[in-house]
Amino acid sequence: MEFSMRKIVTIVEETGKESGRLADRPLRKVAVAAVIQNPYAGVYHEDLSAAIEWGAELGRWLGEKAVKALEDRPESYGKGGIVGIHGELDHANMFLTTAFGDALRRAVGGGKAWISSTSKKGGPGTSLDVPLAHKDALYVRSHYDAMEVRIPDAPLPDEVVAIAVVANRGRLNYRLGGLRKEDIKGEDGLR
């Protein structure tokens, strides 16, 4: 099975000030999205394993591009997908399974935590809030965040948009307690 990409979109968002307070270092988030032709659109297929296997290469590639654009060390990550209206939610998720996740972890220099993920069906311009969490410990509340991703001309009815997102730090002005990143043990992906 061949998978072809129509386009790649990289979005870089940098925030240096929140509520009138200048950050000690800006929060930088990067999303890299691949717009992929969906060969399964419109007809039910029992076996999606070819896309799952290809997801490993996709995860590596998107992860490396995201880290390069971040220009910093990633502290959090997330993934997401939007499937066009002739597809199914499984068609967005087929590219984002464990194979994709493991490759994304390697691209960010390791990660113990489960990768936050979301998917939806929609037409061109559909937005998706891709959730973010600390890459080594889910309980680090300061890194609960999201990045909105929207591509004006995608997905077409027979396309999938697969997305990897990384960030260089937690939210600005965080003050809600909980596990601090300095206290991460990094043993189980939670703490």
Secondary structure, DSSP 8 states (H G I E B T S, - for coil): ----EEEEEEEEEEEEEETTEEEEEEEEEEEEEEEEE-TTTTS--S--HHHHHHHHHHHHHHHHHHHHHHTS---EEEEEEEE-TTS-HHHHHTTSSHHHHHHHHHHTT---S--EEEEEE--TT-EEEEEEEESS-TT-GGG-EEEEEEBTTB--TTEEEEEEEEESS--TT--S-S--GGG---SSS--
